[in-house]
Amino acid sequence: MSHRLHLPGSSPVHRTPAEVKIVCAVISVCAVVATPREMFWPFACYAAGLFVVWRVAQIPLRWIAPRLLIELPFVVLAVLLPFAAGEPRTTIFGLSLSTTGLYAAWGIVAKGAIGVGISLTVAATTSVRELPGGLSRLHVPAMIVTIVVLMLRYVDLIADEAERMRVARISRGDDPRTLRQIGATARGVGSLFLRSYERGERVHMSMLSRGFTGTVTDFGTTPASGRQWILSCAPVSAVLGVCVGAWVAR
C-alpha cells in the first residue's frame, strides 16, 4: 500500500520505526503549541530544526512548500485578527492594529506552519504499511488502527475517482469553473458519494472473502530498539528545552 504523501527513501528518518516518529511528532507539536506566542526566537529554532530534519530525510523544499498551503484558511483568519481585536493598539504603515491581535495572528501562522511541517515530515517518511504495527505497539485500539489505515488507503482512490469524473466532464465540453455549472457540480458530488459507497461495499466483501477478521495486518515491521528511541528522542528533548527556555525567559 502507498499514499501520495509518502516520499520513498532510505534516510535514517525513513528507517526509524513508525511508533517512534508518531510519539516524537505528538510531543513536538504539543511543545510548539505550548510555546508563548510573544516569543519569536523559539519558532526560529523550531523552523531551523525542521530544515535539518528535512535535509537528513532528503525531503526537498519544492515537495514541502506546496503542501504547506493547506494552512491558508488559517492564514486568512490570522490576517483579520489585528483589525478585529481590541486594545491596546499600535500603528504600522499607517494602520491602527491591535497588539493582541498581532500576537494572535503570529501565533496561528507560526504554530500552524510548524505543526503542518512536522505532520508532513512524518507522512513523507512513513508508508501506510508501517502504520498498523506502529499504532498497535503504541496500544492504539485495533478498530481505530483499522479505520485510520483504510481511510488513508482509500482517500487516494476517492481522489482518483473525482479526477476521472472531472476529466470526463471537461472532455464533454463542461466548464466547472463557471457558476452556471454549479448544479452539475453538485450532482457530481452526489455521484461520487454513491460510487465511493458502492466501491466500499465491494472492497469490504472482497476483504471478507479473503479472510479479513477486522484487524489490519502488521506486514512484519520491526519494533523500535532502545537505541532508536534514544536517538530519536534527542531532537524532541531539544524542542522541549526550547519550549521551557521560552517560558523561563518570558
N, C-alpha and C positions, 0 to 999 in steps of 0.2 A: 504494500500500500504506500502511496506517496501523497504529498499535499503540495499545492502550488506555493506555499510559503516556505517550504523546506528547500534549503540550498545545499546539495550534497557536497561533502568534503571529507578530508582526513585530518583535520586540525585537532589539537588537544581538546578544544571545546567540543567538537563533534564527537570525540571518543568518550567524553565524560558521560556517565550513566544519566538517564533521564531524571531519576528521582533527585539526584544532586542538583541538577540545573533548575528543577522546579522549586526546590527549597531555597536555593540561593536567590532565584528571581523574586520569590514572595518576600523574603526578608529584605532584599534590596529595595523593592518597591515600597514596602512599609517604612523603611528608613528615609527614603526620598520624600514620601508624603508627610512624615513627621518633622521634617526639617523646617525651621522657621522661614516663612516666605520673605521676611525683611532682610535676610542674609543673602548675598549674591555669590560669594566665593564658594560655598558648598556645592552649588549647582554647577559651577565651572569645574570643580573636582569630579563630580559625578559624570559630566559630559566627557572629560578627559579620560576617565576610566572606561567609559563605553567605547570611545575611539580605540583604546588599547585592546579591548576585548575583540572588537571588530577586526582589528589588524591581525591579532593572533588567529582568529577564526577564519580569516581570509574572506570576510564579507565586504564587498565593495560598496562604497557610498552611493554609487549610482543605483544599487539594488535597494538600499535602505531608504534613500530620500523620497522616492515616490510613495512608498508605503507609510511614511510618516504623515502623509496628507490626510490620513484618517482622523487626525486631530483637528482638522479645520473647523468643524462645527463648534468646538470648544474655544477656538481662537476668536471666532465671531462673537461669542458671548464675552470673552475677555476684553475685546475692543470696546464693548458697550459699558463695561463696569466703571471706568474712570469718569464717564459722563453721568451715570445714574446714581452712584454712591453719594453719600453726604459729606459733612465736614470731617476733618479740616481739608482745605483745598490749596492747590498750588497752580501756578501759571506756567505753562510750557508751550512755546511757539504761539503765544497769544491766546491760548485756550485755557479756560479755568477747569482744572481737573481735580477730582477727589484723590487725595493721597492714599486713603484706604482702598479706593477702587484701583489705583495703580498697583499697589502691592498685591491685591487680589488677582488682578489680571496677570501680573508677572508670575504669581504662584501657579495659576492654572496652566499657563503656557509652558513654564519650565518643568513643573512636576509632570504634566501630561506628556510632554515630548520625551522626557527621560523614561517615564513608565512605558510608553509605547515602544521606545528603543529597546528596553530590556525584554519586553514581550516578543518583539521581532527577532531578537538575538536567540531566544530560546526556540522560537518556531523555526528559524533558519538552520539551527544546528541539531534539531531533534526530529527524527522521522516519526510518522504515525505508528509504525510497527514497534517503536521503542516505548510508546506511552503505556500500553497495558501493564507491562512489567514494572515500569517506574511508578505508576499510580498504585498498583497493588502492593508494592513494597513500602509505600507510604501509608498503607492500611486504608486507602480510599475504598468505600463500599463497591462491590463488584458491579452493581447495577449502574452506579454513576460512571464507573470506568467504561462500561459498555456504551452508555449514552454519549459520553464525550468522544470516544474513538469513532463511533459510527457517524456522529454529527460531523466531525472533521472530514471523514471519508466522503460523505455524500453531499456536503456543501459544494464540493467541486463538481459533482455530477449535475446538481441543480444549476450551477452557474453555466456549465457547458450546454445544458438543455436550453437555458434562457438565451444564450448566444446563438444557438442554432435557430431558435424561433425569431430572433431579431434579424438574422441574415435572410431568413425566408420571407419576412415581411418586406424588407428593403428590396429584395430581388423581384418582388411583385409590385413595385412602384410606391410603396408606403414610405412616408417620412415621419418617423416617430417624434421628431423634434418640434412639430407644429401642434398647436393647441387643438386643432380640429380633429386630430387623431387620438385625442385622449380617451375616447370611447373604445377604440381598437386596442389601446394600451391596457386599459382596464380588463377587457376581455382576454388579452394575452396573459395578464397576471393570473386570472382565474383558471385559464387553460393550463398554465404552468403548475399551479397548485394541484389540479386534478392529475396531471401527468406525474408529478412527484409522488402523490399519494398512491397512485396505481403502481408506480415503479417500486415504491417502498414495500407494497404488498407482495409483489413478485419476488423481490430480493429476500423478504422475510421467509416466504415459502421455500425458496431455494436454499436458504441457510438451514432451515429445519430439516429439509430432505438430506442435507449433508451432515446431520448430527449436531447442529448447534444447540447448546444447552443453556444459553443465556449468559455465558461468560466468554469474553474475548480472549483468544489465545495469547500467551506471553511471547511467542516466537523465539523463545530461548535466549533472551537478552541476559547479560551477565550483571549480577548485583554489584553495587559500588563497593570498593575496598576502603579500608580505613585511610589509606594514603590518598585516595581520590577525594574523600571527604575533607581531609585536612588541607590539601592543596586548593580545593575549590572554595573552601571557607575563608581562605586568606583574603581574597578581594572583598568578600562580604564583610569581614572584620574591618577592613579599611573603610567601607561605606558606613558601617555603624560608628566607627571612630569619627568620621567627618560629621555625622549627624549629632553625636554627643558634643563634639567640639563646637558646633554651631550654637547649641543651646548654652554651653558654658560661656562663649564669647558674646552672647546676645546682650 
